[in-house]
Amino acid sequence: MPFLKPFIVVLALLLFSGRLLAAEVRQHFNIPAQSLNNALVQFAADTKLAVIFSADTVRGIAVEALHGQMTAEQALSRLLKDTGYTYRFIDAVTLTLTPSSAPAMDFEEPAPTILDTTLVIDQADDARLDEQSETRLDDPLGYQAINAVTATRTDTPIKQIPQSIQAVKHSLIDDQQNVTLSEVLYNVSGVVPRNTLFTPVIEGTLLRGFRAEQLIDGFTQYYNTGDRESLVNVDRVEVLKGANAIFYSGGSGSPVGGVINVISKLPQARAFREMGFKAGSHAFYQPYIDINQPFNENALFRLTAEYTNSDSWVDVVQTERFNINPTLVLTDNADTKLTLQGKLSRWQQPEYQGLPATGTLAGSFNIRPQTFIGHRDIPNSRSDNDAVWLSLNHRIDEVWGIDIRARYASAEFTEKVQTLFNGASFIADTPLLAPSTWAVVNGELYQRQQEVSLQGYLQAKFNVAGIEHVFLFGGDRGELRDRGYIDVAGRISGLTDLASPSFTHVYQVPGPASNNQFTVNTTYGGYWQLQSHIQRRLHTLLSLRLGGVEIDFDNTLSQVSSKTARLKLLPRLGAAYDVTESISVFAAYSEGMRGQPFVNFASAPTPELSRQMEAGLKWDFSGRLSGQLAVYQIDRNQVAVATPANAAFYTASGRQRSRGFDVDLVWQPLEQINVLASYAHTDARFTDENAGSRLPWVPEDSGRLWAHYRFTQNMLRGFGIGAGVYLSTGAYLSNQNQYKTPGYYNFDAAASYETGPFKLAASIKNLSNEAYFQPFQYFGGGYTGGGRVAPAPGRMFFLSASVKF
């Protein structure tokens, strides 16, 4: 495992650098003698820590004055002395009070401060009071997210955003004991996550029937290479549904189905370290570290790292991946913050191509679901990603602020496969020789990308005639260079009978391994956005982008060389109206434009266009029951489709439409109970010469239900249990709608126990051991459909242990 060496070196340096890790940040406290209730409010403001407690339970408890230089934990220990309460950290920046003995009540509290919620938190924290609307504080243990940044680039209450957006908080990820990012996305309606067996060479996630784009901190990931399933550096995930060309136009252009924005963990002011280990079925093991070490109050550093090694429920497949994520923040703790982030990411695994429709969903024979097609000693496919990005935030004055961002990324991947061939194409859903014999051909795909992205905008907050406005204008430019080749052997390397398969032919390099396709995507544009809050009930959003996409394409194989450019005005407008304090209605319109990634064109490529209309409801009943419901229509034009003469080449002439509705809600009937539910109905069809046919891989109906209970009773305090189910109807495998997977359901459960710095957890995936197939997006770059399926994993068990110090 040579590529593991950098991870081992970094881990060793960090674990044995005792002096650095033992450092504690001290600060000056000046808290006068008063009630514990008021003292905790001041403590939270001074330390920027979140403190969860009930104002009623601490009312009437007096504390002595606290003065001097000390750490936050020393200060809190002194405040709680002889009160009958102690504390425990829930996460790095959140703590809660727990009773230790009967508190002494020796004075009657004068004019106590009564909090609106049980959460005391500093406004600099991510879960803060909204400046414009007195939004409730975000409960770090609940599933409801109050604000989101992905939709508008401003920290806006979700209820005021006239577009569907869901945020998956870390509390939900932790309660479910998710193993991969794809698993997290099942919690959001309308999302079809990518299959984790697929080599990270293209982003396969679908949203509302169309391809979504995965971002990290607002930057496109293009093919989304490397260790993209890791959760070690994920703070939360925000899913913005539908076309949105205003901000996200790097790589190949703006997304069509929507944006999946992975928001990274950032350094905190309080030092902490966490080490953990997860193990599970199929020889899965995963050590990780999360080390947060401020150098001083102006320089904060954090590093997360994770290594994963696992066999699979599929023969031969063994996955090895790792990622290292350093982050440095320089701040004056007032007006300016510079954030520098990096990512080193590696993945390798034998190439998995799925199983054909014949022998799984149809045919007179049955392929063993665990079958791996190809020689068992085939070389690994690999996917690497390295990136560094920075952001500079500066508040100029009370009105104006500026944000400047830049990113450089380098990615490389190679796929080595012995692929099925049926004499007509590589779709291979039917055999070459009936009833069960296919040809096997050696193939190799290689590509390398380099990307430079620049973004910048000015923001102004002001009032005019009693109306609150947030105005934002800026621009961006991105250049991505992509080069590579696809080599397929000119002759068949062998035949295989999948009724009783035997792969005896060793993999051989199929071609000269020289680049034959070269693409340069250049995206650029300027935009403005105006958010207005009229009488605190009507929230309008007006945005306009003048965006450009240039595609410089050269394919020496098809002899196509072209340069195309498109400049277009792309609007987004919408409004949300608060019918009551708890219910709002919204409507919106938006457009998008993007290039054509991962495609061999037979003629000059043109950018793809999209537009979305959407309307719906949003509700929030005192933080107990909140959610969104939306109806929508998305239209795509100039979609890449295979040419009739040769399915390996494409033209930008397809048209598609998705209609449907989706609903997401979270419910917290009691402090200890959290419930999540989602449902989506998606009708995604072709509107071109294949009019009426459904788009492949998209289930018509799908839904998720999850419930979690956190024990608060003395004997069981620290325990938590949860269970859930995901249900989905079947989906077609290709444009021809010839084969369709059956519907399925999948139960899961999790349990955890936390005491002091230690946490133990266990989870079961596919609790009832259901056997089913899912569509597998192989060949065709995700456009024609490969007519293939992948078996779902059976019942899997995972155990994890971690310690924070």
C-alpha positions in Angstrom: 0.0 0.0 0.0 2.5 2.6 -1.1 0.1 5.5 -1.4 -0.8 5.1 2.3 2.7 6.4 3.4 1.8 10.1 3.5 -1.2 9.3 5.7 1.0 7.3 8.1 3.7 10.0 8.3 1.1 12.8 9.1 -0.6 10.6 11.6 2.6 9.8 13.4 3.7 13.5 13.5 0.4 14.5 15.0 0.0 11.8 17.5 3.5 12.1 18.9 3.7 15.9 18.9 2.8 16.0 22.6 3.7 19.6 23.3 1.5 20.9 20.5 -1.5 18.7 21.3 -1.3 19.5 25.0 -1.5 23.2 24.5 -4.7 25.0 25.8 -6.1 28.3 24.9 -6.4 30.6 28.0 -8.5 33.8 28.1 -9.5 36.4 30.6 -12.8 36.1 32.4 -14.7 38.8 34.3 -18.1 37.4 35.3 -19.6 39.1 38.4 -21.5 37.2 41.1 -25.1 36.6 39.9 -27.5 33.8 39.0 -26.2 30.7 37.2 -28.6 31.4 34.4 -27.1 34.8 33.7 -23.5 33.7 34.3 -23.9 30.9 31.7 -25.2 33.5 29.2 -22.1 35.6 29.7 -19.8 32.5 29.6 -21.2 31.4 26.3 -20.7 34.9 24.8 -17.1 35.0 26.1 -16.0 31.6 24.9 -18.1 31.2 21.7 -19.2 27.8 23.0 -22.8 26.5 22.8 -24.3 25.7 26.2 -27.5 23.7 26.4 -29.5 24.0 29.6 -33.0 24.6 30.9 -33.5 28.1 32.3 -36.2 26.8 34.6 -34.0 24.2 36.2 -31.1 26.6 37.1 -33.2 29.5 38.2 -32.6 30.4 41.8 -29.0 29.1 41.9 -26.3 31.6 42.8 -22.7 31.6 41.7 -19.7 33.5 42.9 -17.7 36.0 40.8 -15.2 34.6 38.3 -12.1 36.6 37.5 -8.8 35.7 36.0 -6.9 34.0 33.2 -7.9 30.4 32.6 -9.2 27.9 30.0 -12.9 27.6 29.2 -13.2 24.3 31.0 -11.5 25.7 34.1 -13.9 28.6 34.1 -17.0 26.5 33.7 -15.9 24.1 36.4 -15.6 27.0 38.9 -18.9 28.4 37.9 -20.6 25.1 38.5 -18.9 24.4 41.8 -21.5 23.6 44.5 -24.4 24.1 42.1 -25.3 20.4 41.8 -24.5 20.5 38.1 -21.6 19.3 36.0 -21.1 19.4 32.2 -20.2 17.2 29.2 -19.2 18.1 25.7 -21.6 16.9 23.0 -19.2 17.9 20.3 -16.2 20.2 19.9 -18.1 23.4 20.5 -21.3 22.3 22.2 -21.8 21.2 25.8 -24.8 20.5 28.1 -25.4 20.6 31.8 -26.1 17.4 33.7 -27.1 17.1 37.4 -24.6 15.8 39.8 -26.4 16.3 43.2 -29.1 18.4 44.7 -28.2 22.1 44.0 -27.9 24.6 46.8 -30.4 27.5 46.6 -29.3 30.2 48.9 -30.8 33.4 47.5 -33.7 34.6 45.5 -32.7 35.5 42.0 -33.5 39.1 41.1 -35.1 39.7 37.7 -33.9 36.5 36.0 -33.2 36.5 32.3 -35.6 33.9 30.7 -34.3 32.4 27.5 -36.6 31.8 24.5 -35.0 28.3 24.0 -32.8 26.1 26.1 -29.7 26.9 24.0 -27.2 29.5 24.9 -24.8 30.2 22.0 -22.5 32.9 20.8 -23.6 34.7 17.7 -20.3 34.0 15.9 -21.1 30.3 15.9 -22.7 28.7 12.8 -26.0 28.3 14.7 -26.7 31.9 15.4 -29.5 34.4 15.6 -30.4 35.7 12.2 -29.8 39.5 12.0 -32.9 40.2 10.0 -35.7 38.2 11.4 -34.9 37.1 15.0 -34.9 33.4 13.9 -34.7 30.9 16.7 -31.4 29.4 17.6 -30.3 26.2 15.9 -30.4 23.2 18.3 -27.2 21.2 17.6 -28.9 17.9 18.7 -32.0 18.4 16.5 -32.3 17.7 12.8 -33.8 21.1 11.9 -31.4 23.6 10.2 -32.6 27.2 10.6 -30.3 28.8 8.0 -28.5 27.9 4.8 -25.8 29.5 2.7 -25.9 27.5 -0.5 -28.9 29.1 -2.1 -28.0 32.7 -1.9 -24.4 32.9 -0.7 -25.8 34.8 2.3 -26.7 33.2 5.6 -30.4 33.2 5.1 -33.3 31.5 7.0 -34.5 28.6 4.9 -38.1 29.7 5.4 -37.3 32.9 3.5 -35.6 31.3 0.5 -37.9 30.9 -2.5 -36.4 27.6 -3.7 -36.2 24.1 -2.3 -33.2 23.5 -0.1 -32.6 20.9 2.5 -29.7 20.8 5.0 -28.5 17.5 6.5 -26.8 18.3 9.8 -24.0 16.4 11.5 -26.4 15.4 14.3 -28.4 13.3 11.8 -25.2 11.8 10.2 -24.0 10.9 13.7 -27.3 9.4 14.9 -27.6 7.2 11.8 -23.9 6.2 11.9 -23.6 6.8 8.2 -20.5 5.2 6.5 -20.6 7.1 3.2 -21.7 10.4 1.8 -24.0 8.6 -0.6 -25.8 7.0 2.4 -26.3 10.5 3.8 -28.1 11.7 0.6 -30.9 9.1 1.0 -32.3 11.4 3.6 -33.2 14.1 1.0 -36.2 13.7 -1.2 -35.7 13.3 -4.9 -32.0 12.3 -4.6 -30.7 9.1 -6.2 -27.2 8.7 -4.7 -24.4 7.2 -6.8 -23.5 3.6 -6.3 -20.4 3.3 -4.1 -19.1 0.4 -6.3 -18.7 2.9 -9.2 -15.2 4.2 -9.9 -15.0 7.9 -8.9 -14.7 9.2 -12.5 -18.0 11.0 -12.8 -20.6 12.4 -10.5 -23.5 10.0 -10.8 -25.9 11.5 -8.2 -29.3 12.4 -9.6 -31.6 15.0 -8.2 -35.2 15.5 -9.5 -34.3 13.1 -12.3 -31.2 14.9 -13.6 -27.5 15.0 -12.9 -26.5 17.0 -9.8 -23.2 18.6 -9.2 -21.3 18.0 -5.9 -19.5 21.0 -4.5 -17.1 21.4 -1.6 -17.5 24.8 0.1 -19.1 26.2 -3.1 -16.4 24.9 -5.6 -17.4 22.4 -8.3 -15.8 19.0 -8.2 -16.3 18.3 -11.9 -15.9 14.5 -12.2 -15.7 14.3 -8.3 -12.6 12.1 -8.1 -10.7 10.7 -5.2 -12.1 9.6 -1.9 -15.5 11.2 -2.4 -17.4 9.1 0.1 -15.5 10.1 3.2 -17.4 11.9 6.0 -14.5 12.7 8.2 -14.3 16.4 7.1 -18.1 16.9 6.5 -19.8 19.4 8.9 -23.1 19.4 7.0 -24.6 18.9 3.6 -26.9 21.4 1.8 -28.9 20.2 -1.2 -30.3 22.9 -3.5 -32.8 21.5 -5.9 -33.1 22.5 -9.6 -31.2 24.8 -12.0 -29.1 27.5 -10.4 -26.7 29.3 -12.7 -26.1 32.4 -10.6 -23.1 31.3 -8.5 -22.2 27.7 -9.5 -20.8 27.8 -12.9 -17.2 26.4 -12.6 -16.0 23.2 -14.3 -18.5 22.6 -17.0 -21.2 25.2 -16.0 -24.2 25.4 -13.8 -26.0 22.3 -12.5 -29.2 21.0 -14.0 -30.7 18.8 -11.3 -29.3 20.7 -8.4 -26.4 21.4 -6.1 -25.0 19.1 -3.4 -22.8 21.4 -1.3 -20.6 19.6 1.2 -19.6 22.1 3.9 -16.3 21.3 5.5 -15.3 21.3 9.1 -13.5 24.5 10.1 -11.1 25.2 13.0 -12.6 26.3 16.3 -11.2 28.5 19.1 -11.1 25.7 21.6 -8.5 23.0 21.3 -9.7 19.4 21.0 -8.6 16.1 19.5 -10.6 13.1 18.5 -9.5 9.7 17.4 -11.7 6.9 16.3 -12.0 3.5 14.6 -14.8 1.9 12.7 -15.0 -1.7 11.7 -17.6 -3.8 10.0 -18.8 -6.5 7.6 -16.6 -7.5 4.6 -13.4 -6.8 6.5 -14.2 -3.1 6.7 -11.9 -1.0 8.9 -11.5 2.8 9.1 -9.3 4.7 11.5 -9.6 8.5 11.6 -8.4 11.6 13.4 -9.8 15.1 13.9 -7.3 17.5 15.5 -8.2 21.1 16.2 -5.3 23.1 17.6 -5.4 26.9 17.7 -2.0 28.4 17.7 -3.3 31.5 19.4 -6.6 33.5 19.3 -5.8 34.8 15.7 -4.5 31.6 14.1 -6.6 28.4 14.2 -5.6 25.1 12.7 -7.5 21.9 12.1 -6.7 18.6 10.4 -8.9 15.7 9.7 -7.7 12.4 8.1 -9.2 9.0 7.4 -8.1 5.7 5.9 -10.5 3.1 4.7 -9.9 -0.5 3.6 -12.7 -2.9 2.8 -13.6 -6.0 0.9 -17.1 -6.1 -0.7 -20.2 -8.1 -1.1 -19.0 -8.5 -4.7 -16.2 -11.0 -5.5 -12.7 -9.7 -6.1 -13.6 -6.0 -5.3 -11.4 -4.6 -2.5 -11.4 -0.8 -2.0 -8.7 1.2 -0.5 -9.0 5.0 0.0 -7.8 7.8 2.1 -8.0 11.6 2.5 -6.1 14.3 4.4 -7.7 17.7 5.0 -5.7 20.5 6.6 -7.3 23.9 7.3 -5.8 27.2 8.6 -7.8 30.2 9.6 -6.2 33.6 10.2 -8.6 36.1 11.8 -8.7 39.3 13.8 -12.0 38.1 15.4 -13.7 41.2 14.2 -13.8 42.1 10.5 -11.4 39.9 8.6 -10.9 36.2 8.2 -8.6 34.3 5.8 -9.3 30.5 5.4 -6.9 28.3 3.6 -8.0 24.7 3.0 -6.4 21.7 1.3 -7.4 18.1 0.3 -5.2 15.1 -0.6 -7.4 12.3 -1.7 -6.8 8.8 -3.2 -9.0 5.8 -4.2 -8.2 2.4 -5.8 -10.3 -0.7 -6.5 -10.7 -3.3 -9.3 -13.0 -1.9 -11.9 -16.6 -3.0 -11.3 -18.9 -2.9 -14.4 -22.1 -4.3 -12.9 -24.1 -7.2 -14.3 -26.2 -7.4 -17.5 -30.0 -7.2 -17.5 -30.2 -10.6 -19.0 -29.4 -13.1 -16.3 -30.5 -10.8 -13.5 -33.8 -9.1 -14.4 -34.6 -11.3 -17.4 -33.5 -14.4 -19.2 -33.7 -18.1 -18.7 -30.7 -18.3 -16.3 -29.6 -16.5 -13.2 -26.2 -14.9 -12.7 -24.8 -15.2 -9.2 -25.3 -11.7 -7.8 -21.7 -11.6 -6.3 -20.1 -12.3 -9.7 -17.2 -10.1 -10.7 -16.8 -9.9 -14.5 -13.2 -10.1 -15.5 -9.9 -11.7 -14.4 -9.5 -11.7 -10.7 -5.9 -10.3 -11.0 -7.0 -7.3 -13.1 -5.0 -4.2 -12.2 -6.7 -1.7 -9.9 -8.5 1.3 -11.3 -7.3 4.5 -9.6 -8.8 8.0 -8.9 -6.7 10.8 -7.4 -7.6 14.3 -6.4 -5.5 17.1 -4.9 -6.8 20.6 -4.3 -6.1 23.8 -2.4 -8.5 26.7 -2.0 -8.8 29.9 0.0 -11.4 32.5 0.9 -11.0 36.0 2.3 -13.9 37.6 4.1 -13.6 41.2 5.1 -16.3 43.5 6.6 -15.5 46.9 5.2 -18.0 48.8 7.4 -21.5 48.4 8.8 -23.0 48.1 5.3 -20.4 46.6 3.0 -18.4 43.3 3.0 -16.3 41.5 0.5 -15.6 37.9 -0.2 -12.8 36.6 -2.5 -12.2 32.9 -3.2 -9.7 31.0 -5.4 -9.1 27.3 -6.0 -6.6 25.1 -7.8 -7.3 21.4 -8.3 -5.6 18.5 -10.1 -7.3 15.2 -10.7 -6.3 12.0 -12.5 -8.1 8.7 -13.0 -7.7 5.5 -14.9 -10.1 2.6 -15.4 -8.9 -0.9 -16.5 -11.7 -3.3 -17.4 -12.5 -6.5 -19.2 -15.9 -5.3 -20.4 -18.8 -7.3 -21.8 -19.5 -6.9 -25.5 -22.5 -8.3 -27.4 -21.4 -7.6 -30.9 -23.4 -4.4 -31.3 -22.3 -2.2 -28.4 -20.9 -2.1 -24.9 -24.3 -1.6 -23.4 -24.4 -5.4 -23.3 -27.8 -5.9 -21.7 -28.3 -9.0 -24.0 -25.8 -11.8 -24.8 -23.8 -12.2 -28.0 -24.7 -15.9 -28.2 -28.0 -17.0 -26.6 -28.8 -17.8 -24.0 -25.9 -16.7 -21.8 -22.6 -16.1 -23.6 -20.9 -12.7 -24.0 -17.7 -11.5 -25.6 -15.1 -9.9 -23.3 -12.9 -7.1 -24.5 -10.0 -5.3 -22.7 -10.6 -1.6 -22.3 -8.8 1.4 -20.6 -9.9 4.9 -19.9 -7.5 7.6 -18.7 -8.1 11.3 -18.0 -6.4 14.1 -16.2 -7.8 17.5 -15.3 -6.4 20.8 -14.0 -8.7 23.6 -12.9 -8.2 27.1 -11.7 -11.3 29.0 -10.3 -11.6 32.6 -9.1 -14.7 34.1 -7.4 -15.4 37.4 -5.8 -18.4 39.5 -4.7 -19.4 42.5 -2.7 -22.3 42.4 -0.3 -24.3 45.3 1.2 -26.9 45.2 3.9 -29.1 48.3 4.3 -32.6 49.6 4.9 -34.6 51.8 2.6 -38.0 53.1 3.6 -38.2 50.4 6.3 -37.5 47.6 3.9 -34.4 45.4 4.6 -32.2 44.6 1.7 -29.2 42.4 1.1 -27.5 43.3 -2.2 -24.7 41.1 -3.7 -22.8 41.5 -6.9 -19.7 39.9 -8.3 -18.2 37.7 -10.9 -16.2 34.5 -11.5 -14.0 32.7 -14.0 -12.9 29.1 -14.2 -10.7 27.2 -16.6 -10.6 23.5 -16.7 -8.2 21.5 -19.0 -9.2 17.9 -19.5 -7.2 15.4 -21.6 -7.2 11.6 -22.0 -8.0 8.6 -24.1 -10.3 5.6 -24.4 -8.7 2.5 -25.7 -10.6 -0.7 -26.5 -8.9 -3.8 -27.9 -9.6 -4.3 -31.6 -10.3 -8.0 -31.1 -12.3 -10.0 -28.6 -10.1 -11.4 -25.8 -12.4 -14.3 -25.0 -16.0 -15.5 -24.5 -17.7 -16.1 -21.2 -20.8 -18.0 -20.3 -22.3 -16.1 -17.4 -24.5 -19.0 -16.4 -21.3 -20.6 -15.2 -18.6 -17.9 -15.6 -14.9 -18.5 -15.8 -12.4 -15.7 -16.6 -9.1 -17.1 -17.6 -7.8 -14.5 -19.9 -5.3 -12.1 -18.2 -5.9 -8.4 -18.7 -3.8 -6.8 -21.4 -3.3 -3.2 -22.2 -5.7 -2.6 -25.2 -4.0 0.3 -27.0 -1.2 2.8 -27.3 -2.2 4.7 -24.1 -1.8 8.1 -25.8 -4.1 11.0 -25.3 -6.7 11.5 -28.1 -9.3 13.8 -26.6 -8.6 17.3 -25.4 -11.1 19.7 -23.9 -10.8 23.1 -22.4 -13.9 24.4 -20.6 -13.9 28.1 -19.8 -16.7 29.5 -17.7 -17.1 33.2 -16.7 -19.7 35.7 -15.8 -21.0 38.6 -13.7 -24.1 38.6 -11.6 -26.1 40.6 -9.1 -28.6 39.5 -6.5 -31.1 41.5 -4.4 -32.9 40.0 -1.4 -35.6 42.2 0.2 -37.6 41.7 3.3 -40.8 43.7 3.2 -42.5 44.2 6.5 -40.8 41.0 7.6 -43.4 38.9 5.7 -42.6 39.2 2.0 -39.1 37.9 1.1 -38.2 38.5 -2.6 -35.1 37.3 -4.5 -34.1 38.8 -7.8 -30.9 37.6 -9.5 -29.4 37.9 -13.0 -26.2 36.5 -14.5 -24.5 37.3 -17.7 -22.8 34.0 -18.1 -20.5 32.5 -20.7 -19.3 29.0 -21.6 -16.5 28.3 -24.0 -15.7 24.7 -25.2 -12.5 24.0 -27.0 -12.8 20.4 -28.1 -10.4 18.2 -30.1 -10.9 14.5 -30.6 -8.3 12.9 -32.8 -10.3 9.6 -32.8 -13.5 11.0 -34.3 -11.6 13.8 -36.2 -13.7 16.4 -34.6 -12.1 19.7 -33.6 -14.1 22.7 -32.7 -14.4 25.8 -30.6 -17.9 27.0 -29.4 -18.9 29.8 -27.2 -22.2 30.8 -25.7 -23.1 34.0 -23.8 -26.5 34.2 -22.2 -28.5 36.1 -19.7 -29.6 33.7 -17.0 -32.3 34.9 -14.5 -33.5 33.6 -11.1 -36.4 35.2 -9.4 -38.8 34.2 -6.7 -40.7 35.3 -3.6 -41.7 33.7 -0.2 -44.6 35.1 1.7 -45.2 34.4 5.4 -48.9 33.6 5.5 -48.6 33.1 9.3 -45.7 33.0 11.7 -45.4 29.3 11.0 -46.4 28.9 7.3 -45.0 30.5 4.1 -45.6 30.0 0.4 -43.1 30.5 -2.3 -42.6 30.4 -6.1 -39.5 30.7 -8.2 -38.1 30.5 -11.7 -34.5 29.9 -12.7 -32.3 28.9 -15.6 -29.0 27.1 -16.1 -26.3 26.6 -18.8 -23.4 24.1 -18.7 -20.8 22.4 -20.9 -20.8 18.7 -21.8 -18.4 16.7 -19.6 -17.3 13.1 -20.2 -18.6 12.9 -23.8 -17.1 11.9 -27.1 -18.8 14.2 -29.6 -19.3 13.4 -33.3 -19.9 17.1 -34.0 -19.2 20.4 -32.5 -20.6 20.4 -28.9 -22.9 23.1 -27.6 -23.7 24.0 -24.0 -26.7 22.4 -22.4 -29.6 24.7 -21.3 -32.2 24.2 -18.5 -35.0 26.0 -16.8 -37.0 25.3 -13.7 -40.4 26.5 -12.4 -41.2 25.7 -8.8 -43.8 26.6 -6.1 -44.5 25.2 -2.7 -45.0 25.6 1.1 -42.5 25.9 4.0 -43.5 25.6 7.6 -42.0 25.8 11.0 -44.1 25.3 14.1 -42.0 26.5 17.0 -39.1 24.4 16.0 -41.0 21.2 16.6 -42.3 20.5 13.2 -40.7 22.0 10.1 -40.3 21.2 6.5 -41.0 22.0 2.8 -43.3 20.8 0.0 -42.7 21.8 -3.6 -44.1 21.1 -7.1 -41.7 21.7 -10.0 -41.0 21.3 -13.7 -37.4 21.2 -15.2 -36.8 21.3 -19.0 -33.4 20.4 -20.6 -32.4 21.2 -24.1 -29.3 20.4 -26.2 -28.6 17.3 -24.1 -25.9 14.9 -25.3 -27.4 11.8 -26.9 -25.9 8.9 -28.8 -25.8 9.0 -32.5 -27.9 6.4 -34.4 -24.8 5.2 -36.3 -22.5 4.7 -33.4 -23.5 4.7 -29.7 -19.9 5.6 -28.7 -20.3 9.2 -30.1 -22.8 11.9 -29.3 -24.6 15.0 -30.5 -26.1 17.8 -28.4 -29.7 17.4 -29.6 -31.7 15.8 -26.9 -34.6 17.2 -24.9 -35.9 16.1 -21.5 -38.4 17.1 -18.9 -38.9 16.3 -15.2 -42.1 17.0 -13.3 -43.1 16.1 -9.8 -43.4 17.0 -6.2 -41.3 16.3 -3.1 -41.6 16.9 0.6 -39.1 16.9 3.5 -39.9 17.3 7.2 -38.3 17.0 10.6 -40.3 16.6 13.8 -39.1 16.9 17.4 -42.2 16.2 19.6 -39.9 15.9 22.6 -36.4 17.0 23.4 -35.3 13.4 23.3 -37.0 12.4 20.0 -36.0 13.4 16.4 -37.9 12.2 13.3 -37.1 12.7 9.7 -39.4 11.9 6.8 -39.2 12.6 3.0 -41.0 11.6 -0.1 -40.6 12.3 -3.8 -42.6 11.7 -6.9 -40.6 12.1 -10.1 -41.8 11.9 -13.6 -38.7 12.3 -15.8 -39.2 11.7 -19.6 -37.7 12.4 -23.0 -39.4 15.1 -25.1 -37.4 14.5 -28.3 -37.6 11.6 -30.7 -37.8 9.2 -27.7 -40.8 11.3 -26.4 -42.8 9.4 -23.7 -39.9 7.2 -22.6 -38.8 7.6 -19.0 -35.3 8.6 -18.1 -33.1 5.7 -16.9 -32.2 5.2 -13.2 -34.9 7.5 -11.9 -37.5 5.8 -9.6 -41.0 7.3 -9.9 -41.6 7.2 -6.1 -39.1 7.1 -3.2 -39.2 7.9 0.5 -37.3 7.9 3.7 -38.4 7.6 7.4 -36.0 7.8 10.4 -36.6 8.2 14.1 -34.1 8.5 16.9 -34.5 8.5 20.7 -31.9 10.0 23.1 -32.3 8.7 26.7 -32.2 11.3 29.5 -33.1 9.1 32.4 -30.3 8.8 35.0 -29.8 5.1 34.6 -29.8 5.3 30.8 -28.3 8.7 30.2 -25.9 8.7 27.3 -27.7 6.0 25.3 -29.4 6.7 22.0 -31.2 4.4 19.6 -32.6 4.9 16.1 -34.2 3.0 13.2 -35.4 3.9 9.7 -36.5 2.6 6.3 -35.9 3.7 2.7 -38.4 2.7 0.0 -38.1 3.0 -3.7 -40.0 1.9 -6.8 -38.1 0.4 -9.7 -36.2 2.3 -12.4 -35.4 1.7 -16.0 -31.8 0.8 -17.0 -31.6 2.6 -20.4 -33.4 5.0 -22.7 -35.1 2.2 -24.5 -37.1 1.3 -21.3 -36.7 -2.4 -22.0 -35.6 -3.5 -18.6 -36.7 -2.2 -15.2 -35.6 -3.1 -11.7 -38.2 -4.0 -9.1 -39.0 -1.8 -6.1 -37.3 -2.4 -2.8 -37.1 -1.4 0.8 -34.1 -1.2 3.1 -34.3 -1.1 7.0 -31.4 0.2 9.1 -30.8 0.7 12.8 -28.2 2.3 15.0 -27.4 2.6 18.7 -24.8 4.6 20.7 -23.5 5.2 24.2 -21.5 8.2 25.2 -19.9 8.9 28.6 -17.4 11.6 29.1 -14.9 11.7 26.2 -15.7 8.1 25.1 -18.3 7.0 22.6 -19.3 3.6 21.3 -21.8 3.0 18.5 -23.2 0.2 16.4 -25.3 0.1 13.3 -27.0 -2.4 11.0 -27.6 -1.8 7.3 -30.2 -3.7 5.4 -31.5 -5.1 8.7 -33.9 -7.6 7.0 -31.3 -8.8 4.5 -33.3 -7.9 1.5 -31.9 -9.0 -1.9 -32.5 -6.7 -4.8 -30.8 -5.0 -7.8 -30.3 -1.3 -8.5 -29.5 0.4 -11.8 -25.8 0.8 -12.4 -24.7 3.7 -14.6 -22.0 2.1 -16.6 -20.9 3.1 -20.1 -22.3 6.0 -22.1 -21.1 8.5 -19.6 -24.5 8.5 -17.9 -26.4 9.5 -21.1 -27.5 6.4 -22.9 -27.7 3.9 -20.0 -25.7 0.8 -19.9 -28.5 -1.8 -19.3 -26.7 -3.0 -16.2 -27.4 -3.6 -12.6 -25.5 -4.0 -9.3 -26.6 -6.2 -6.4 -27.5 -4.4 -3.2 -25.3 -5.4 -0.2 -26.9 -7.8 2.2 -27.1 -7.3 6.0 -24.0 -5.4 7.2 -22.8 -4.6 10.8 -20.6 -1.8 11.9 -19.0 -0.9 15.2 -17.2 2.3 16.1 -15.3 3.7 19.0 -13.9 7.2 19.6 -12.3 9.3 22.2 -12.2 13.1 22.5 -9.5 14.8 24.5 
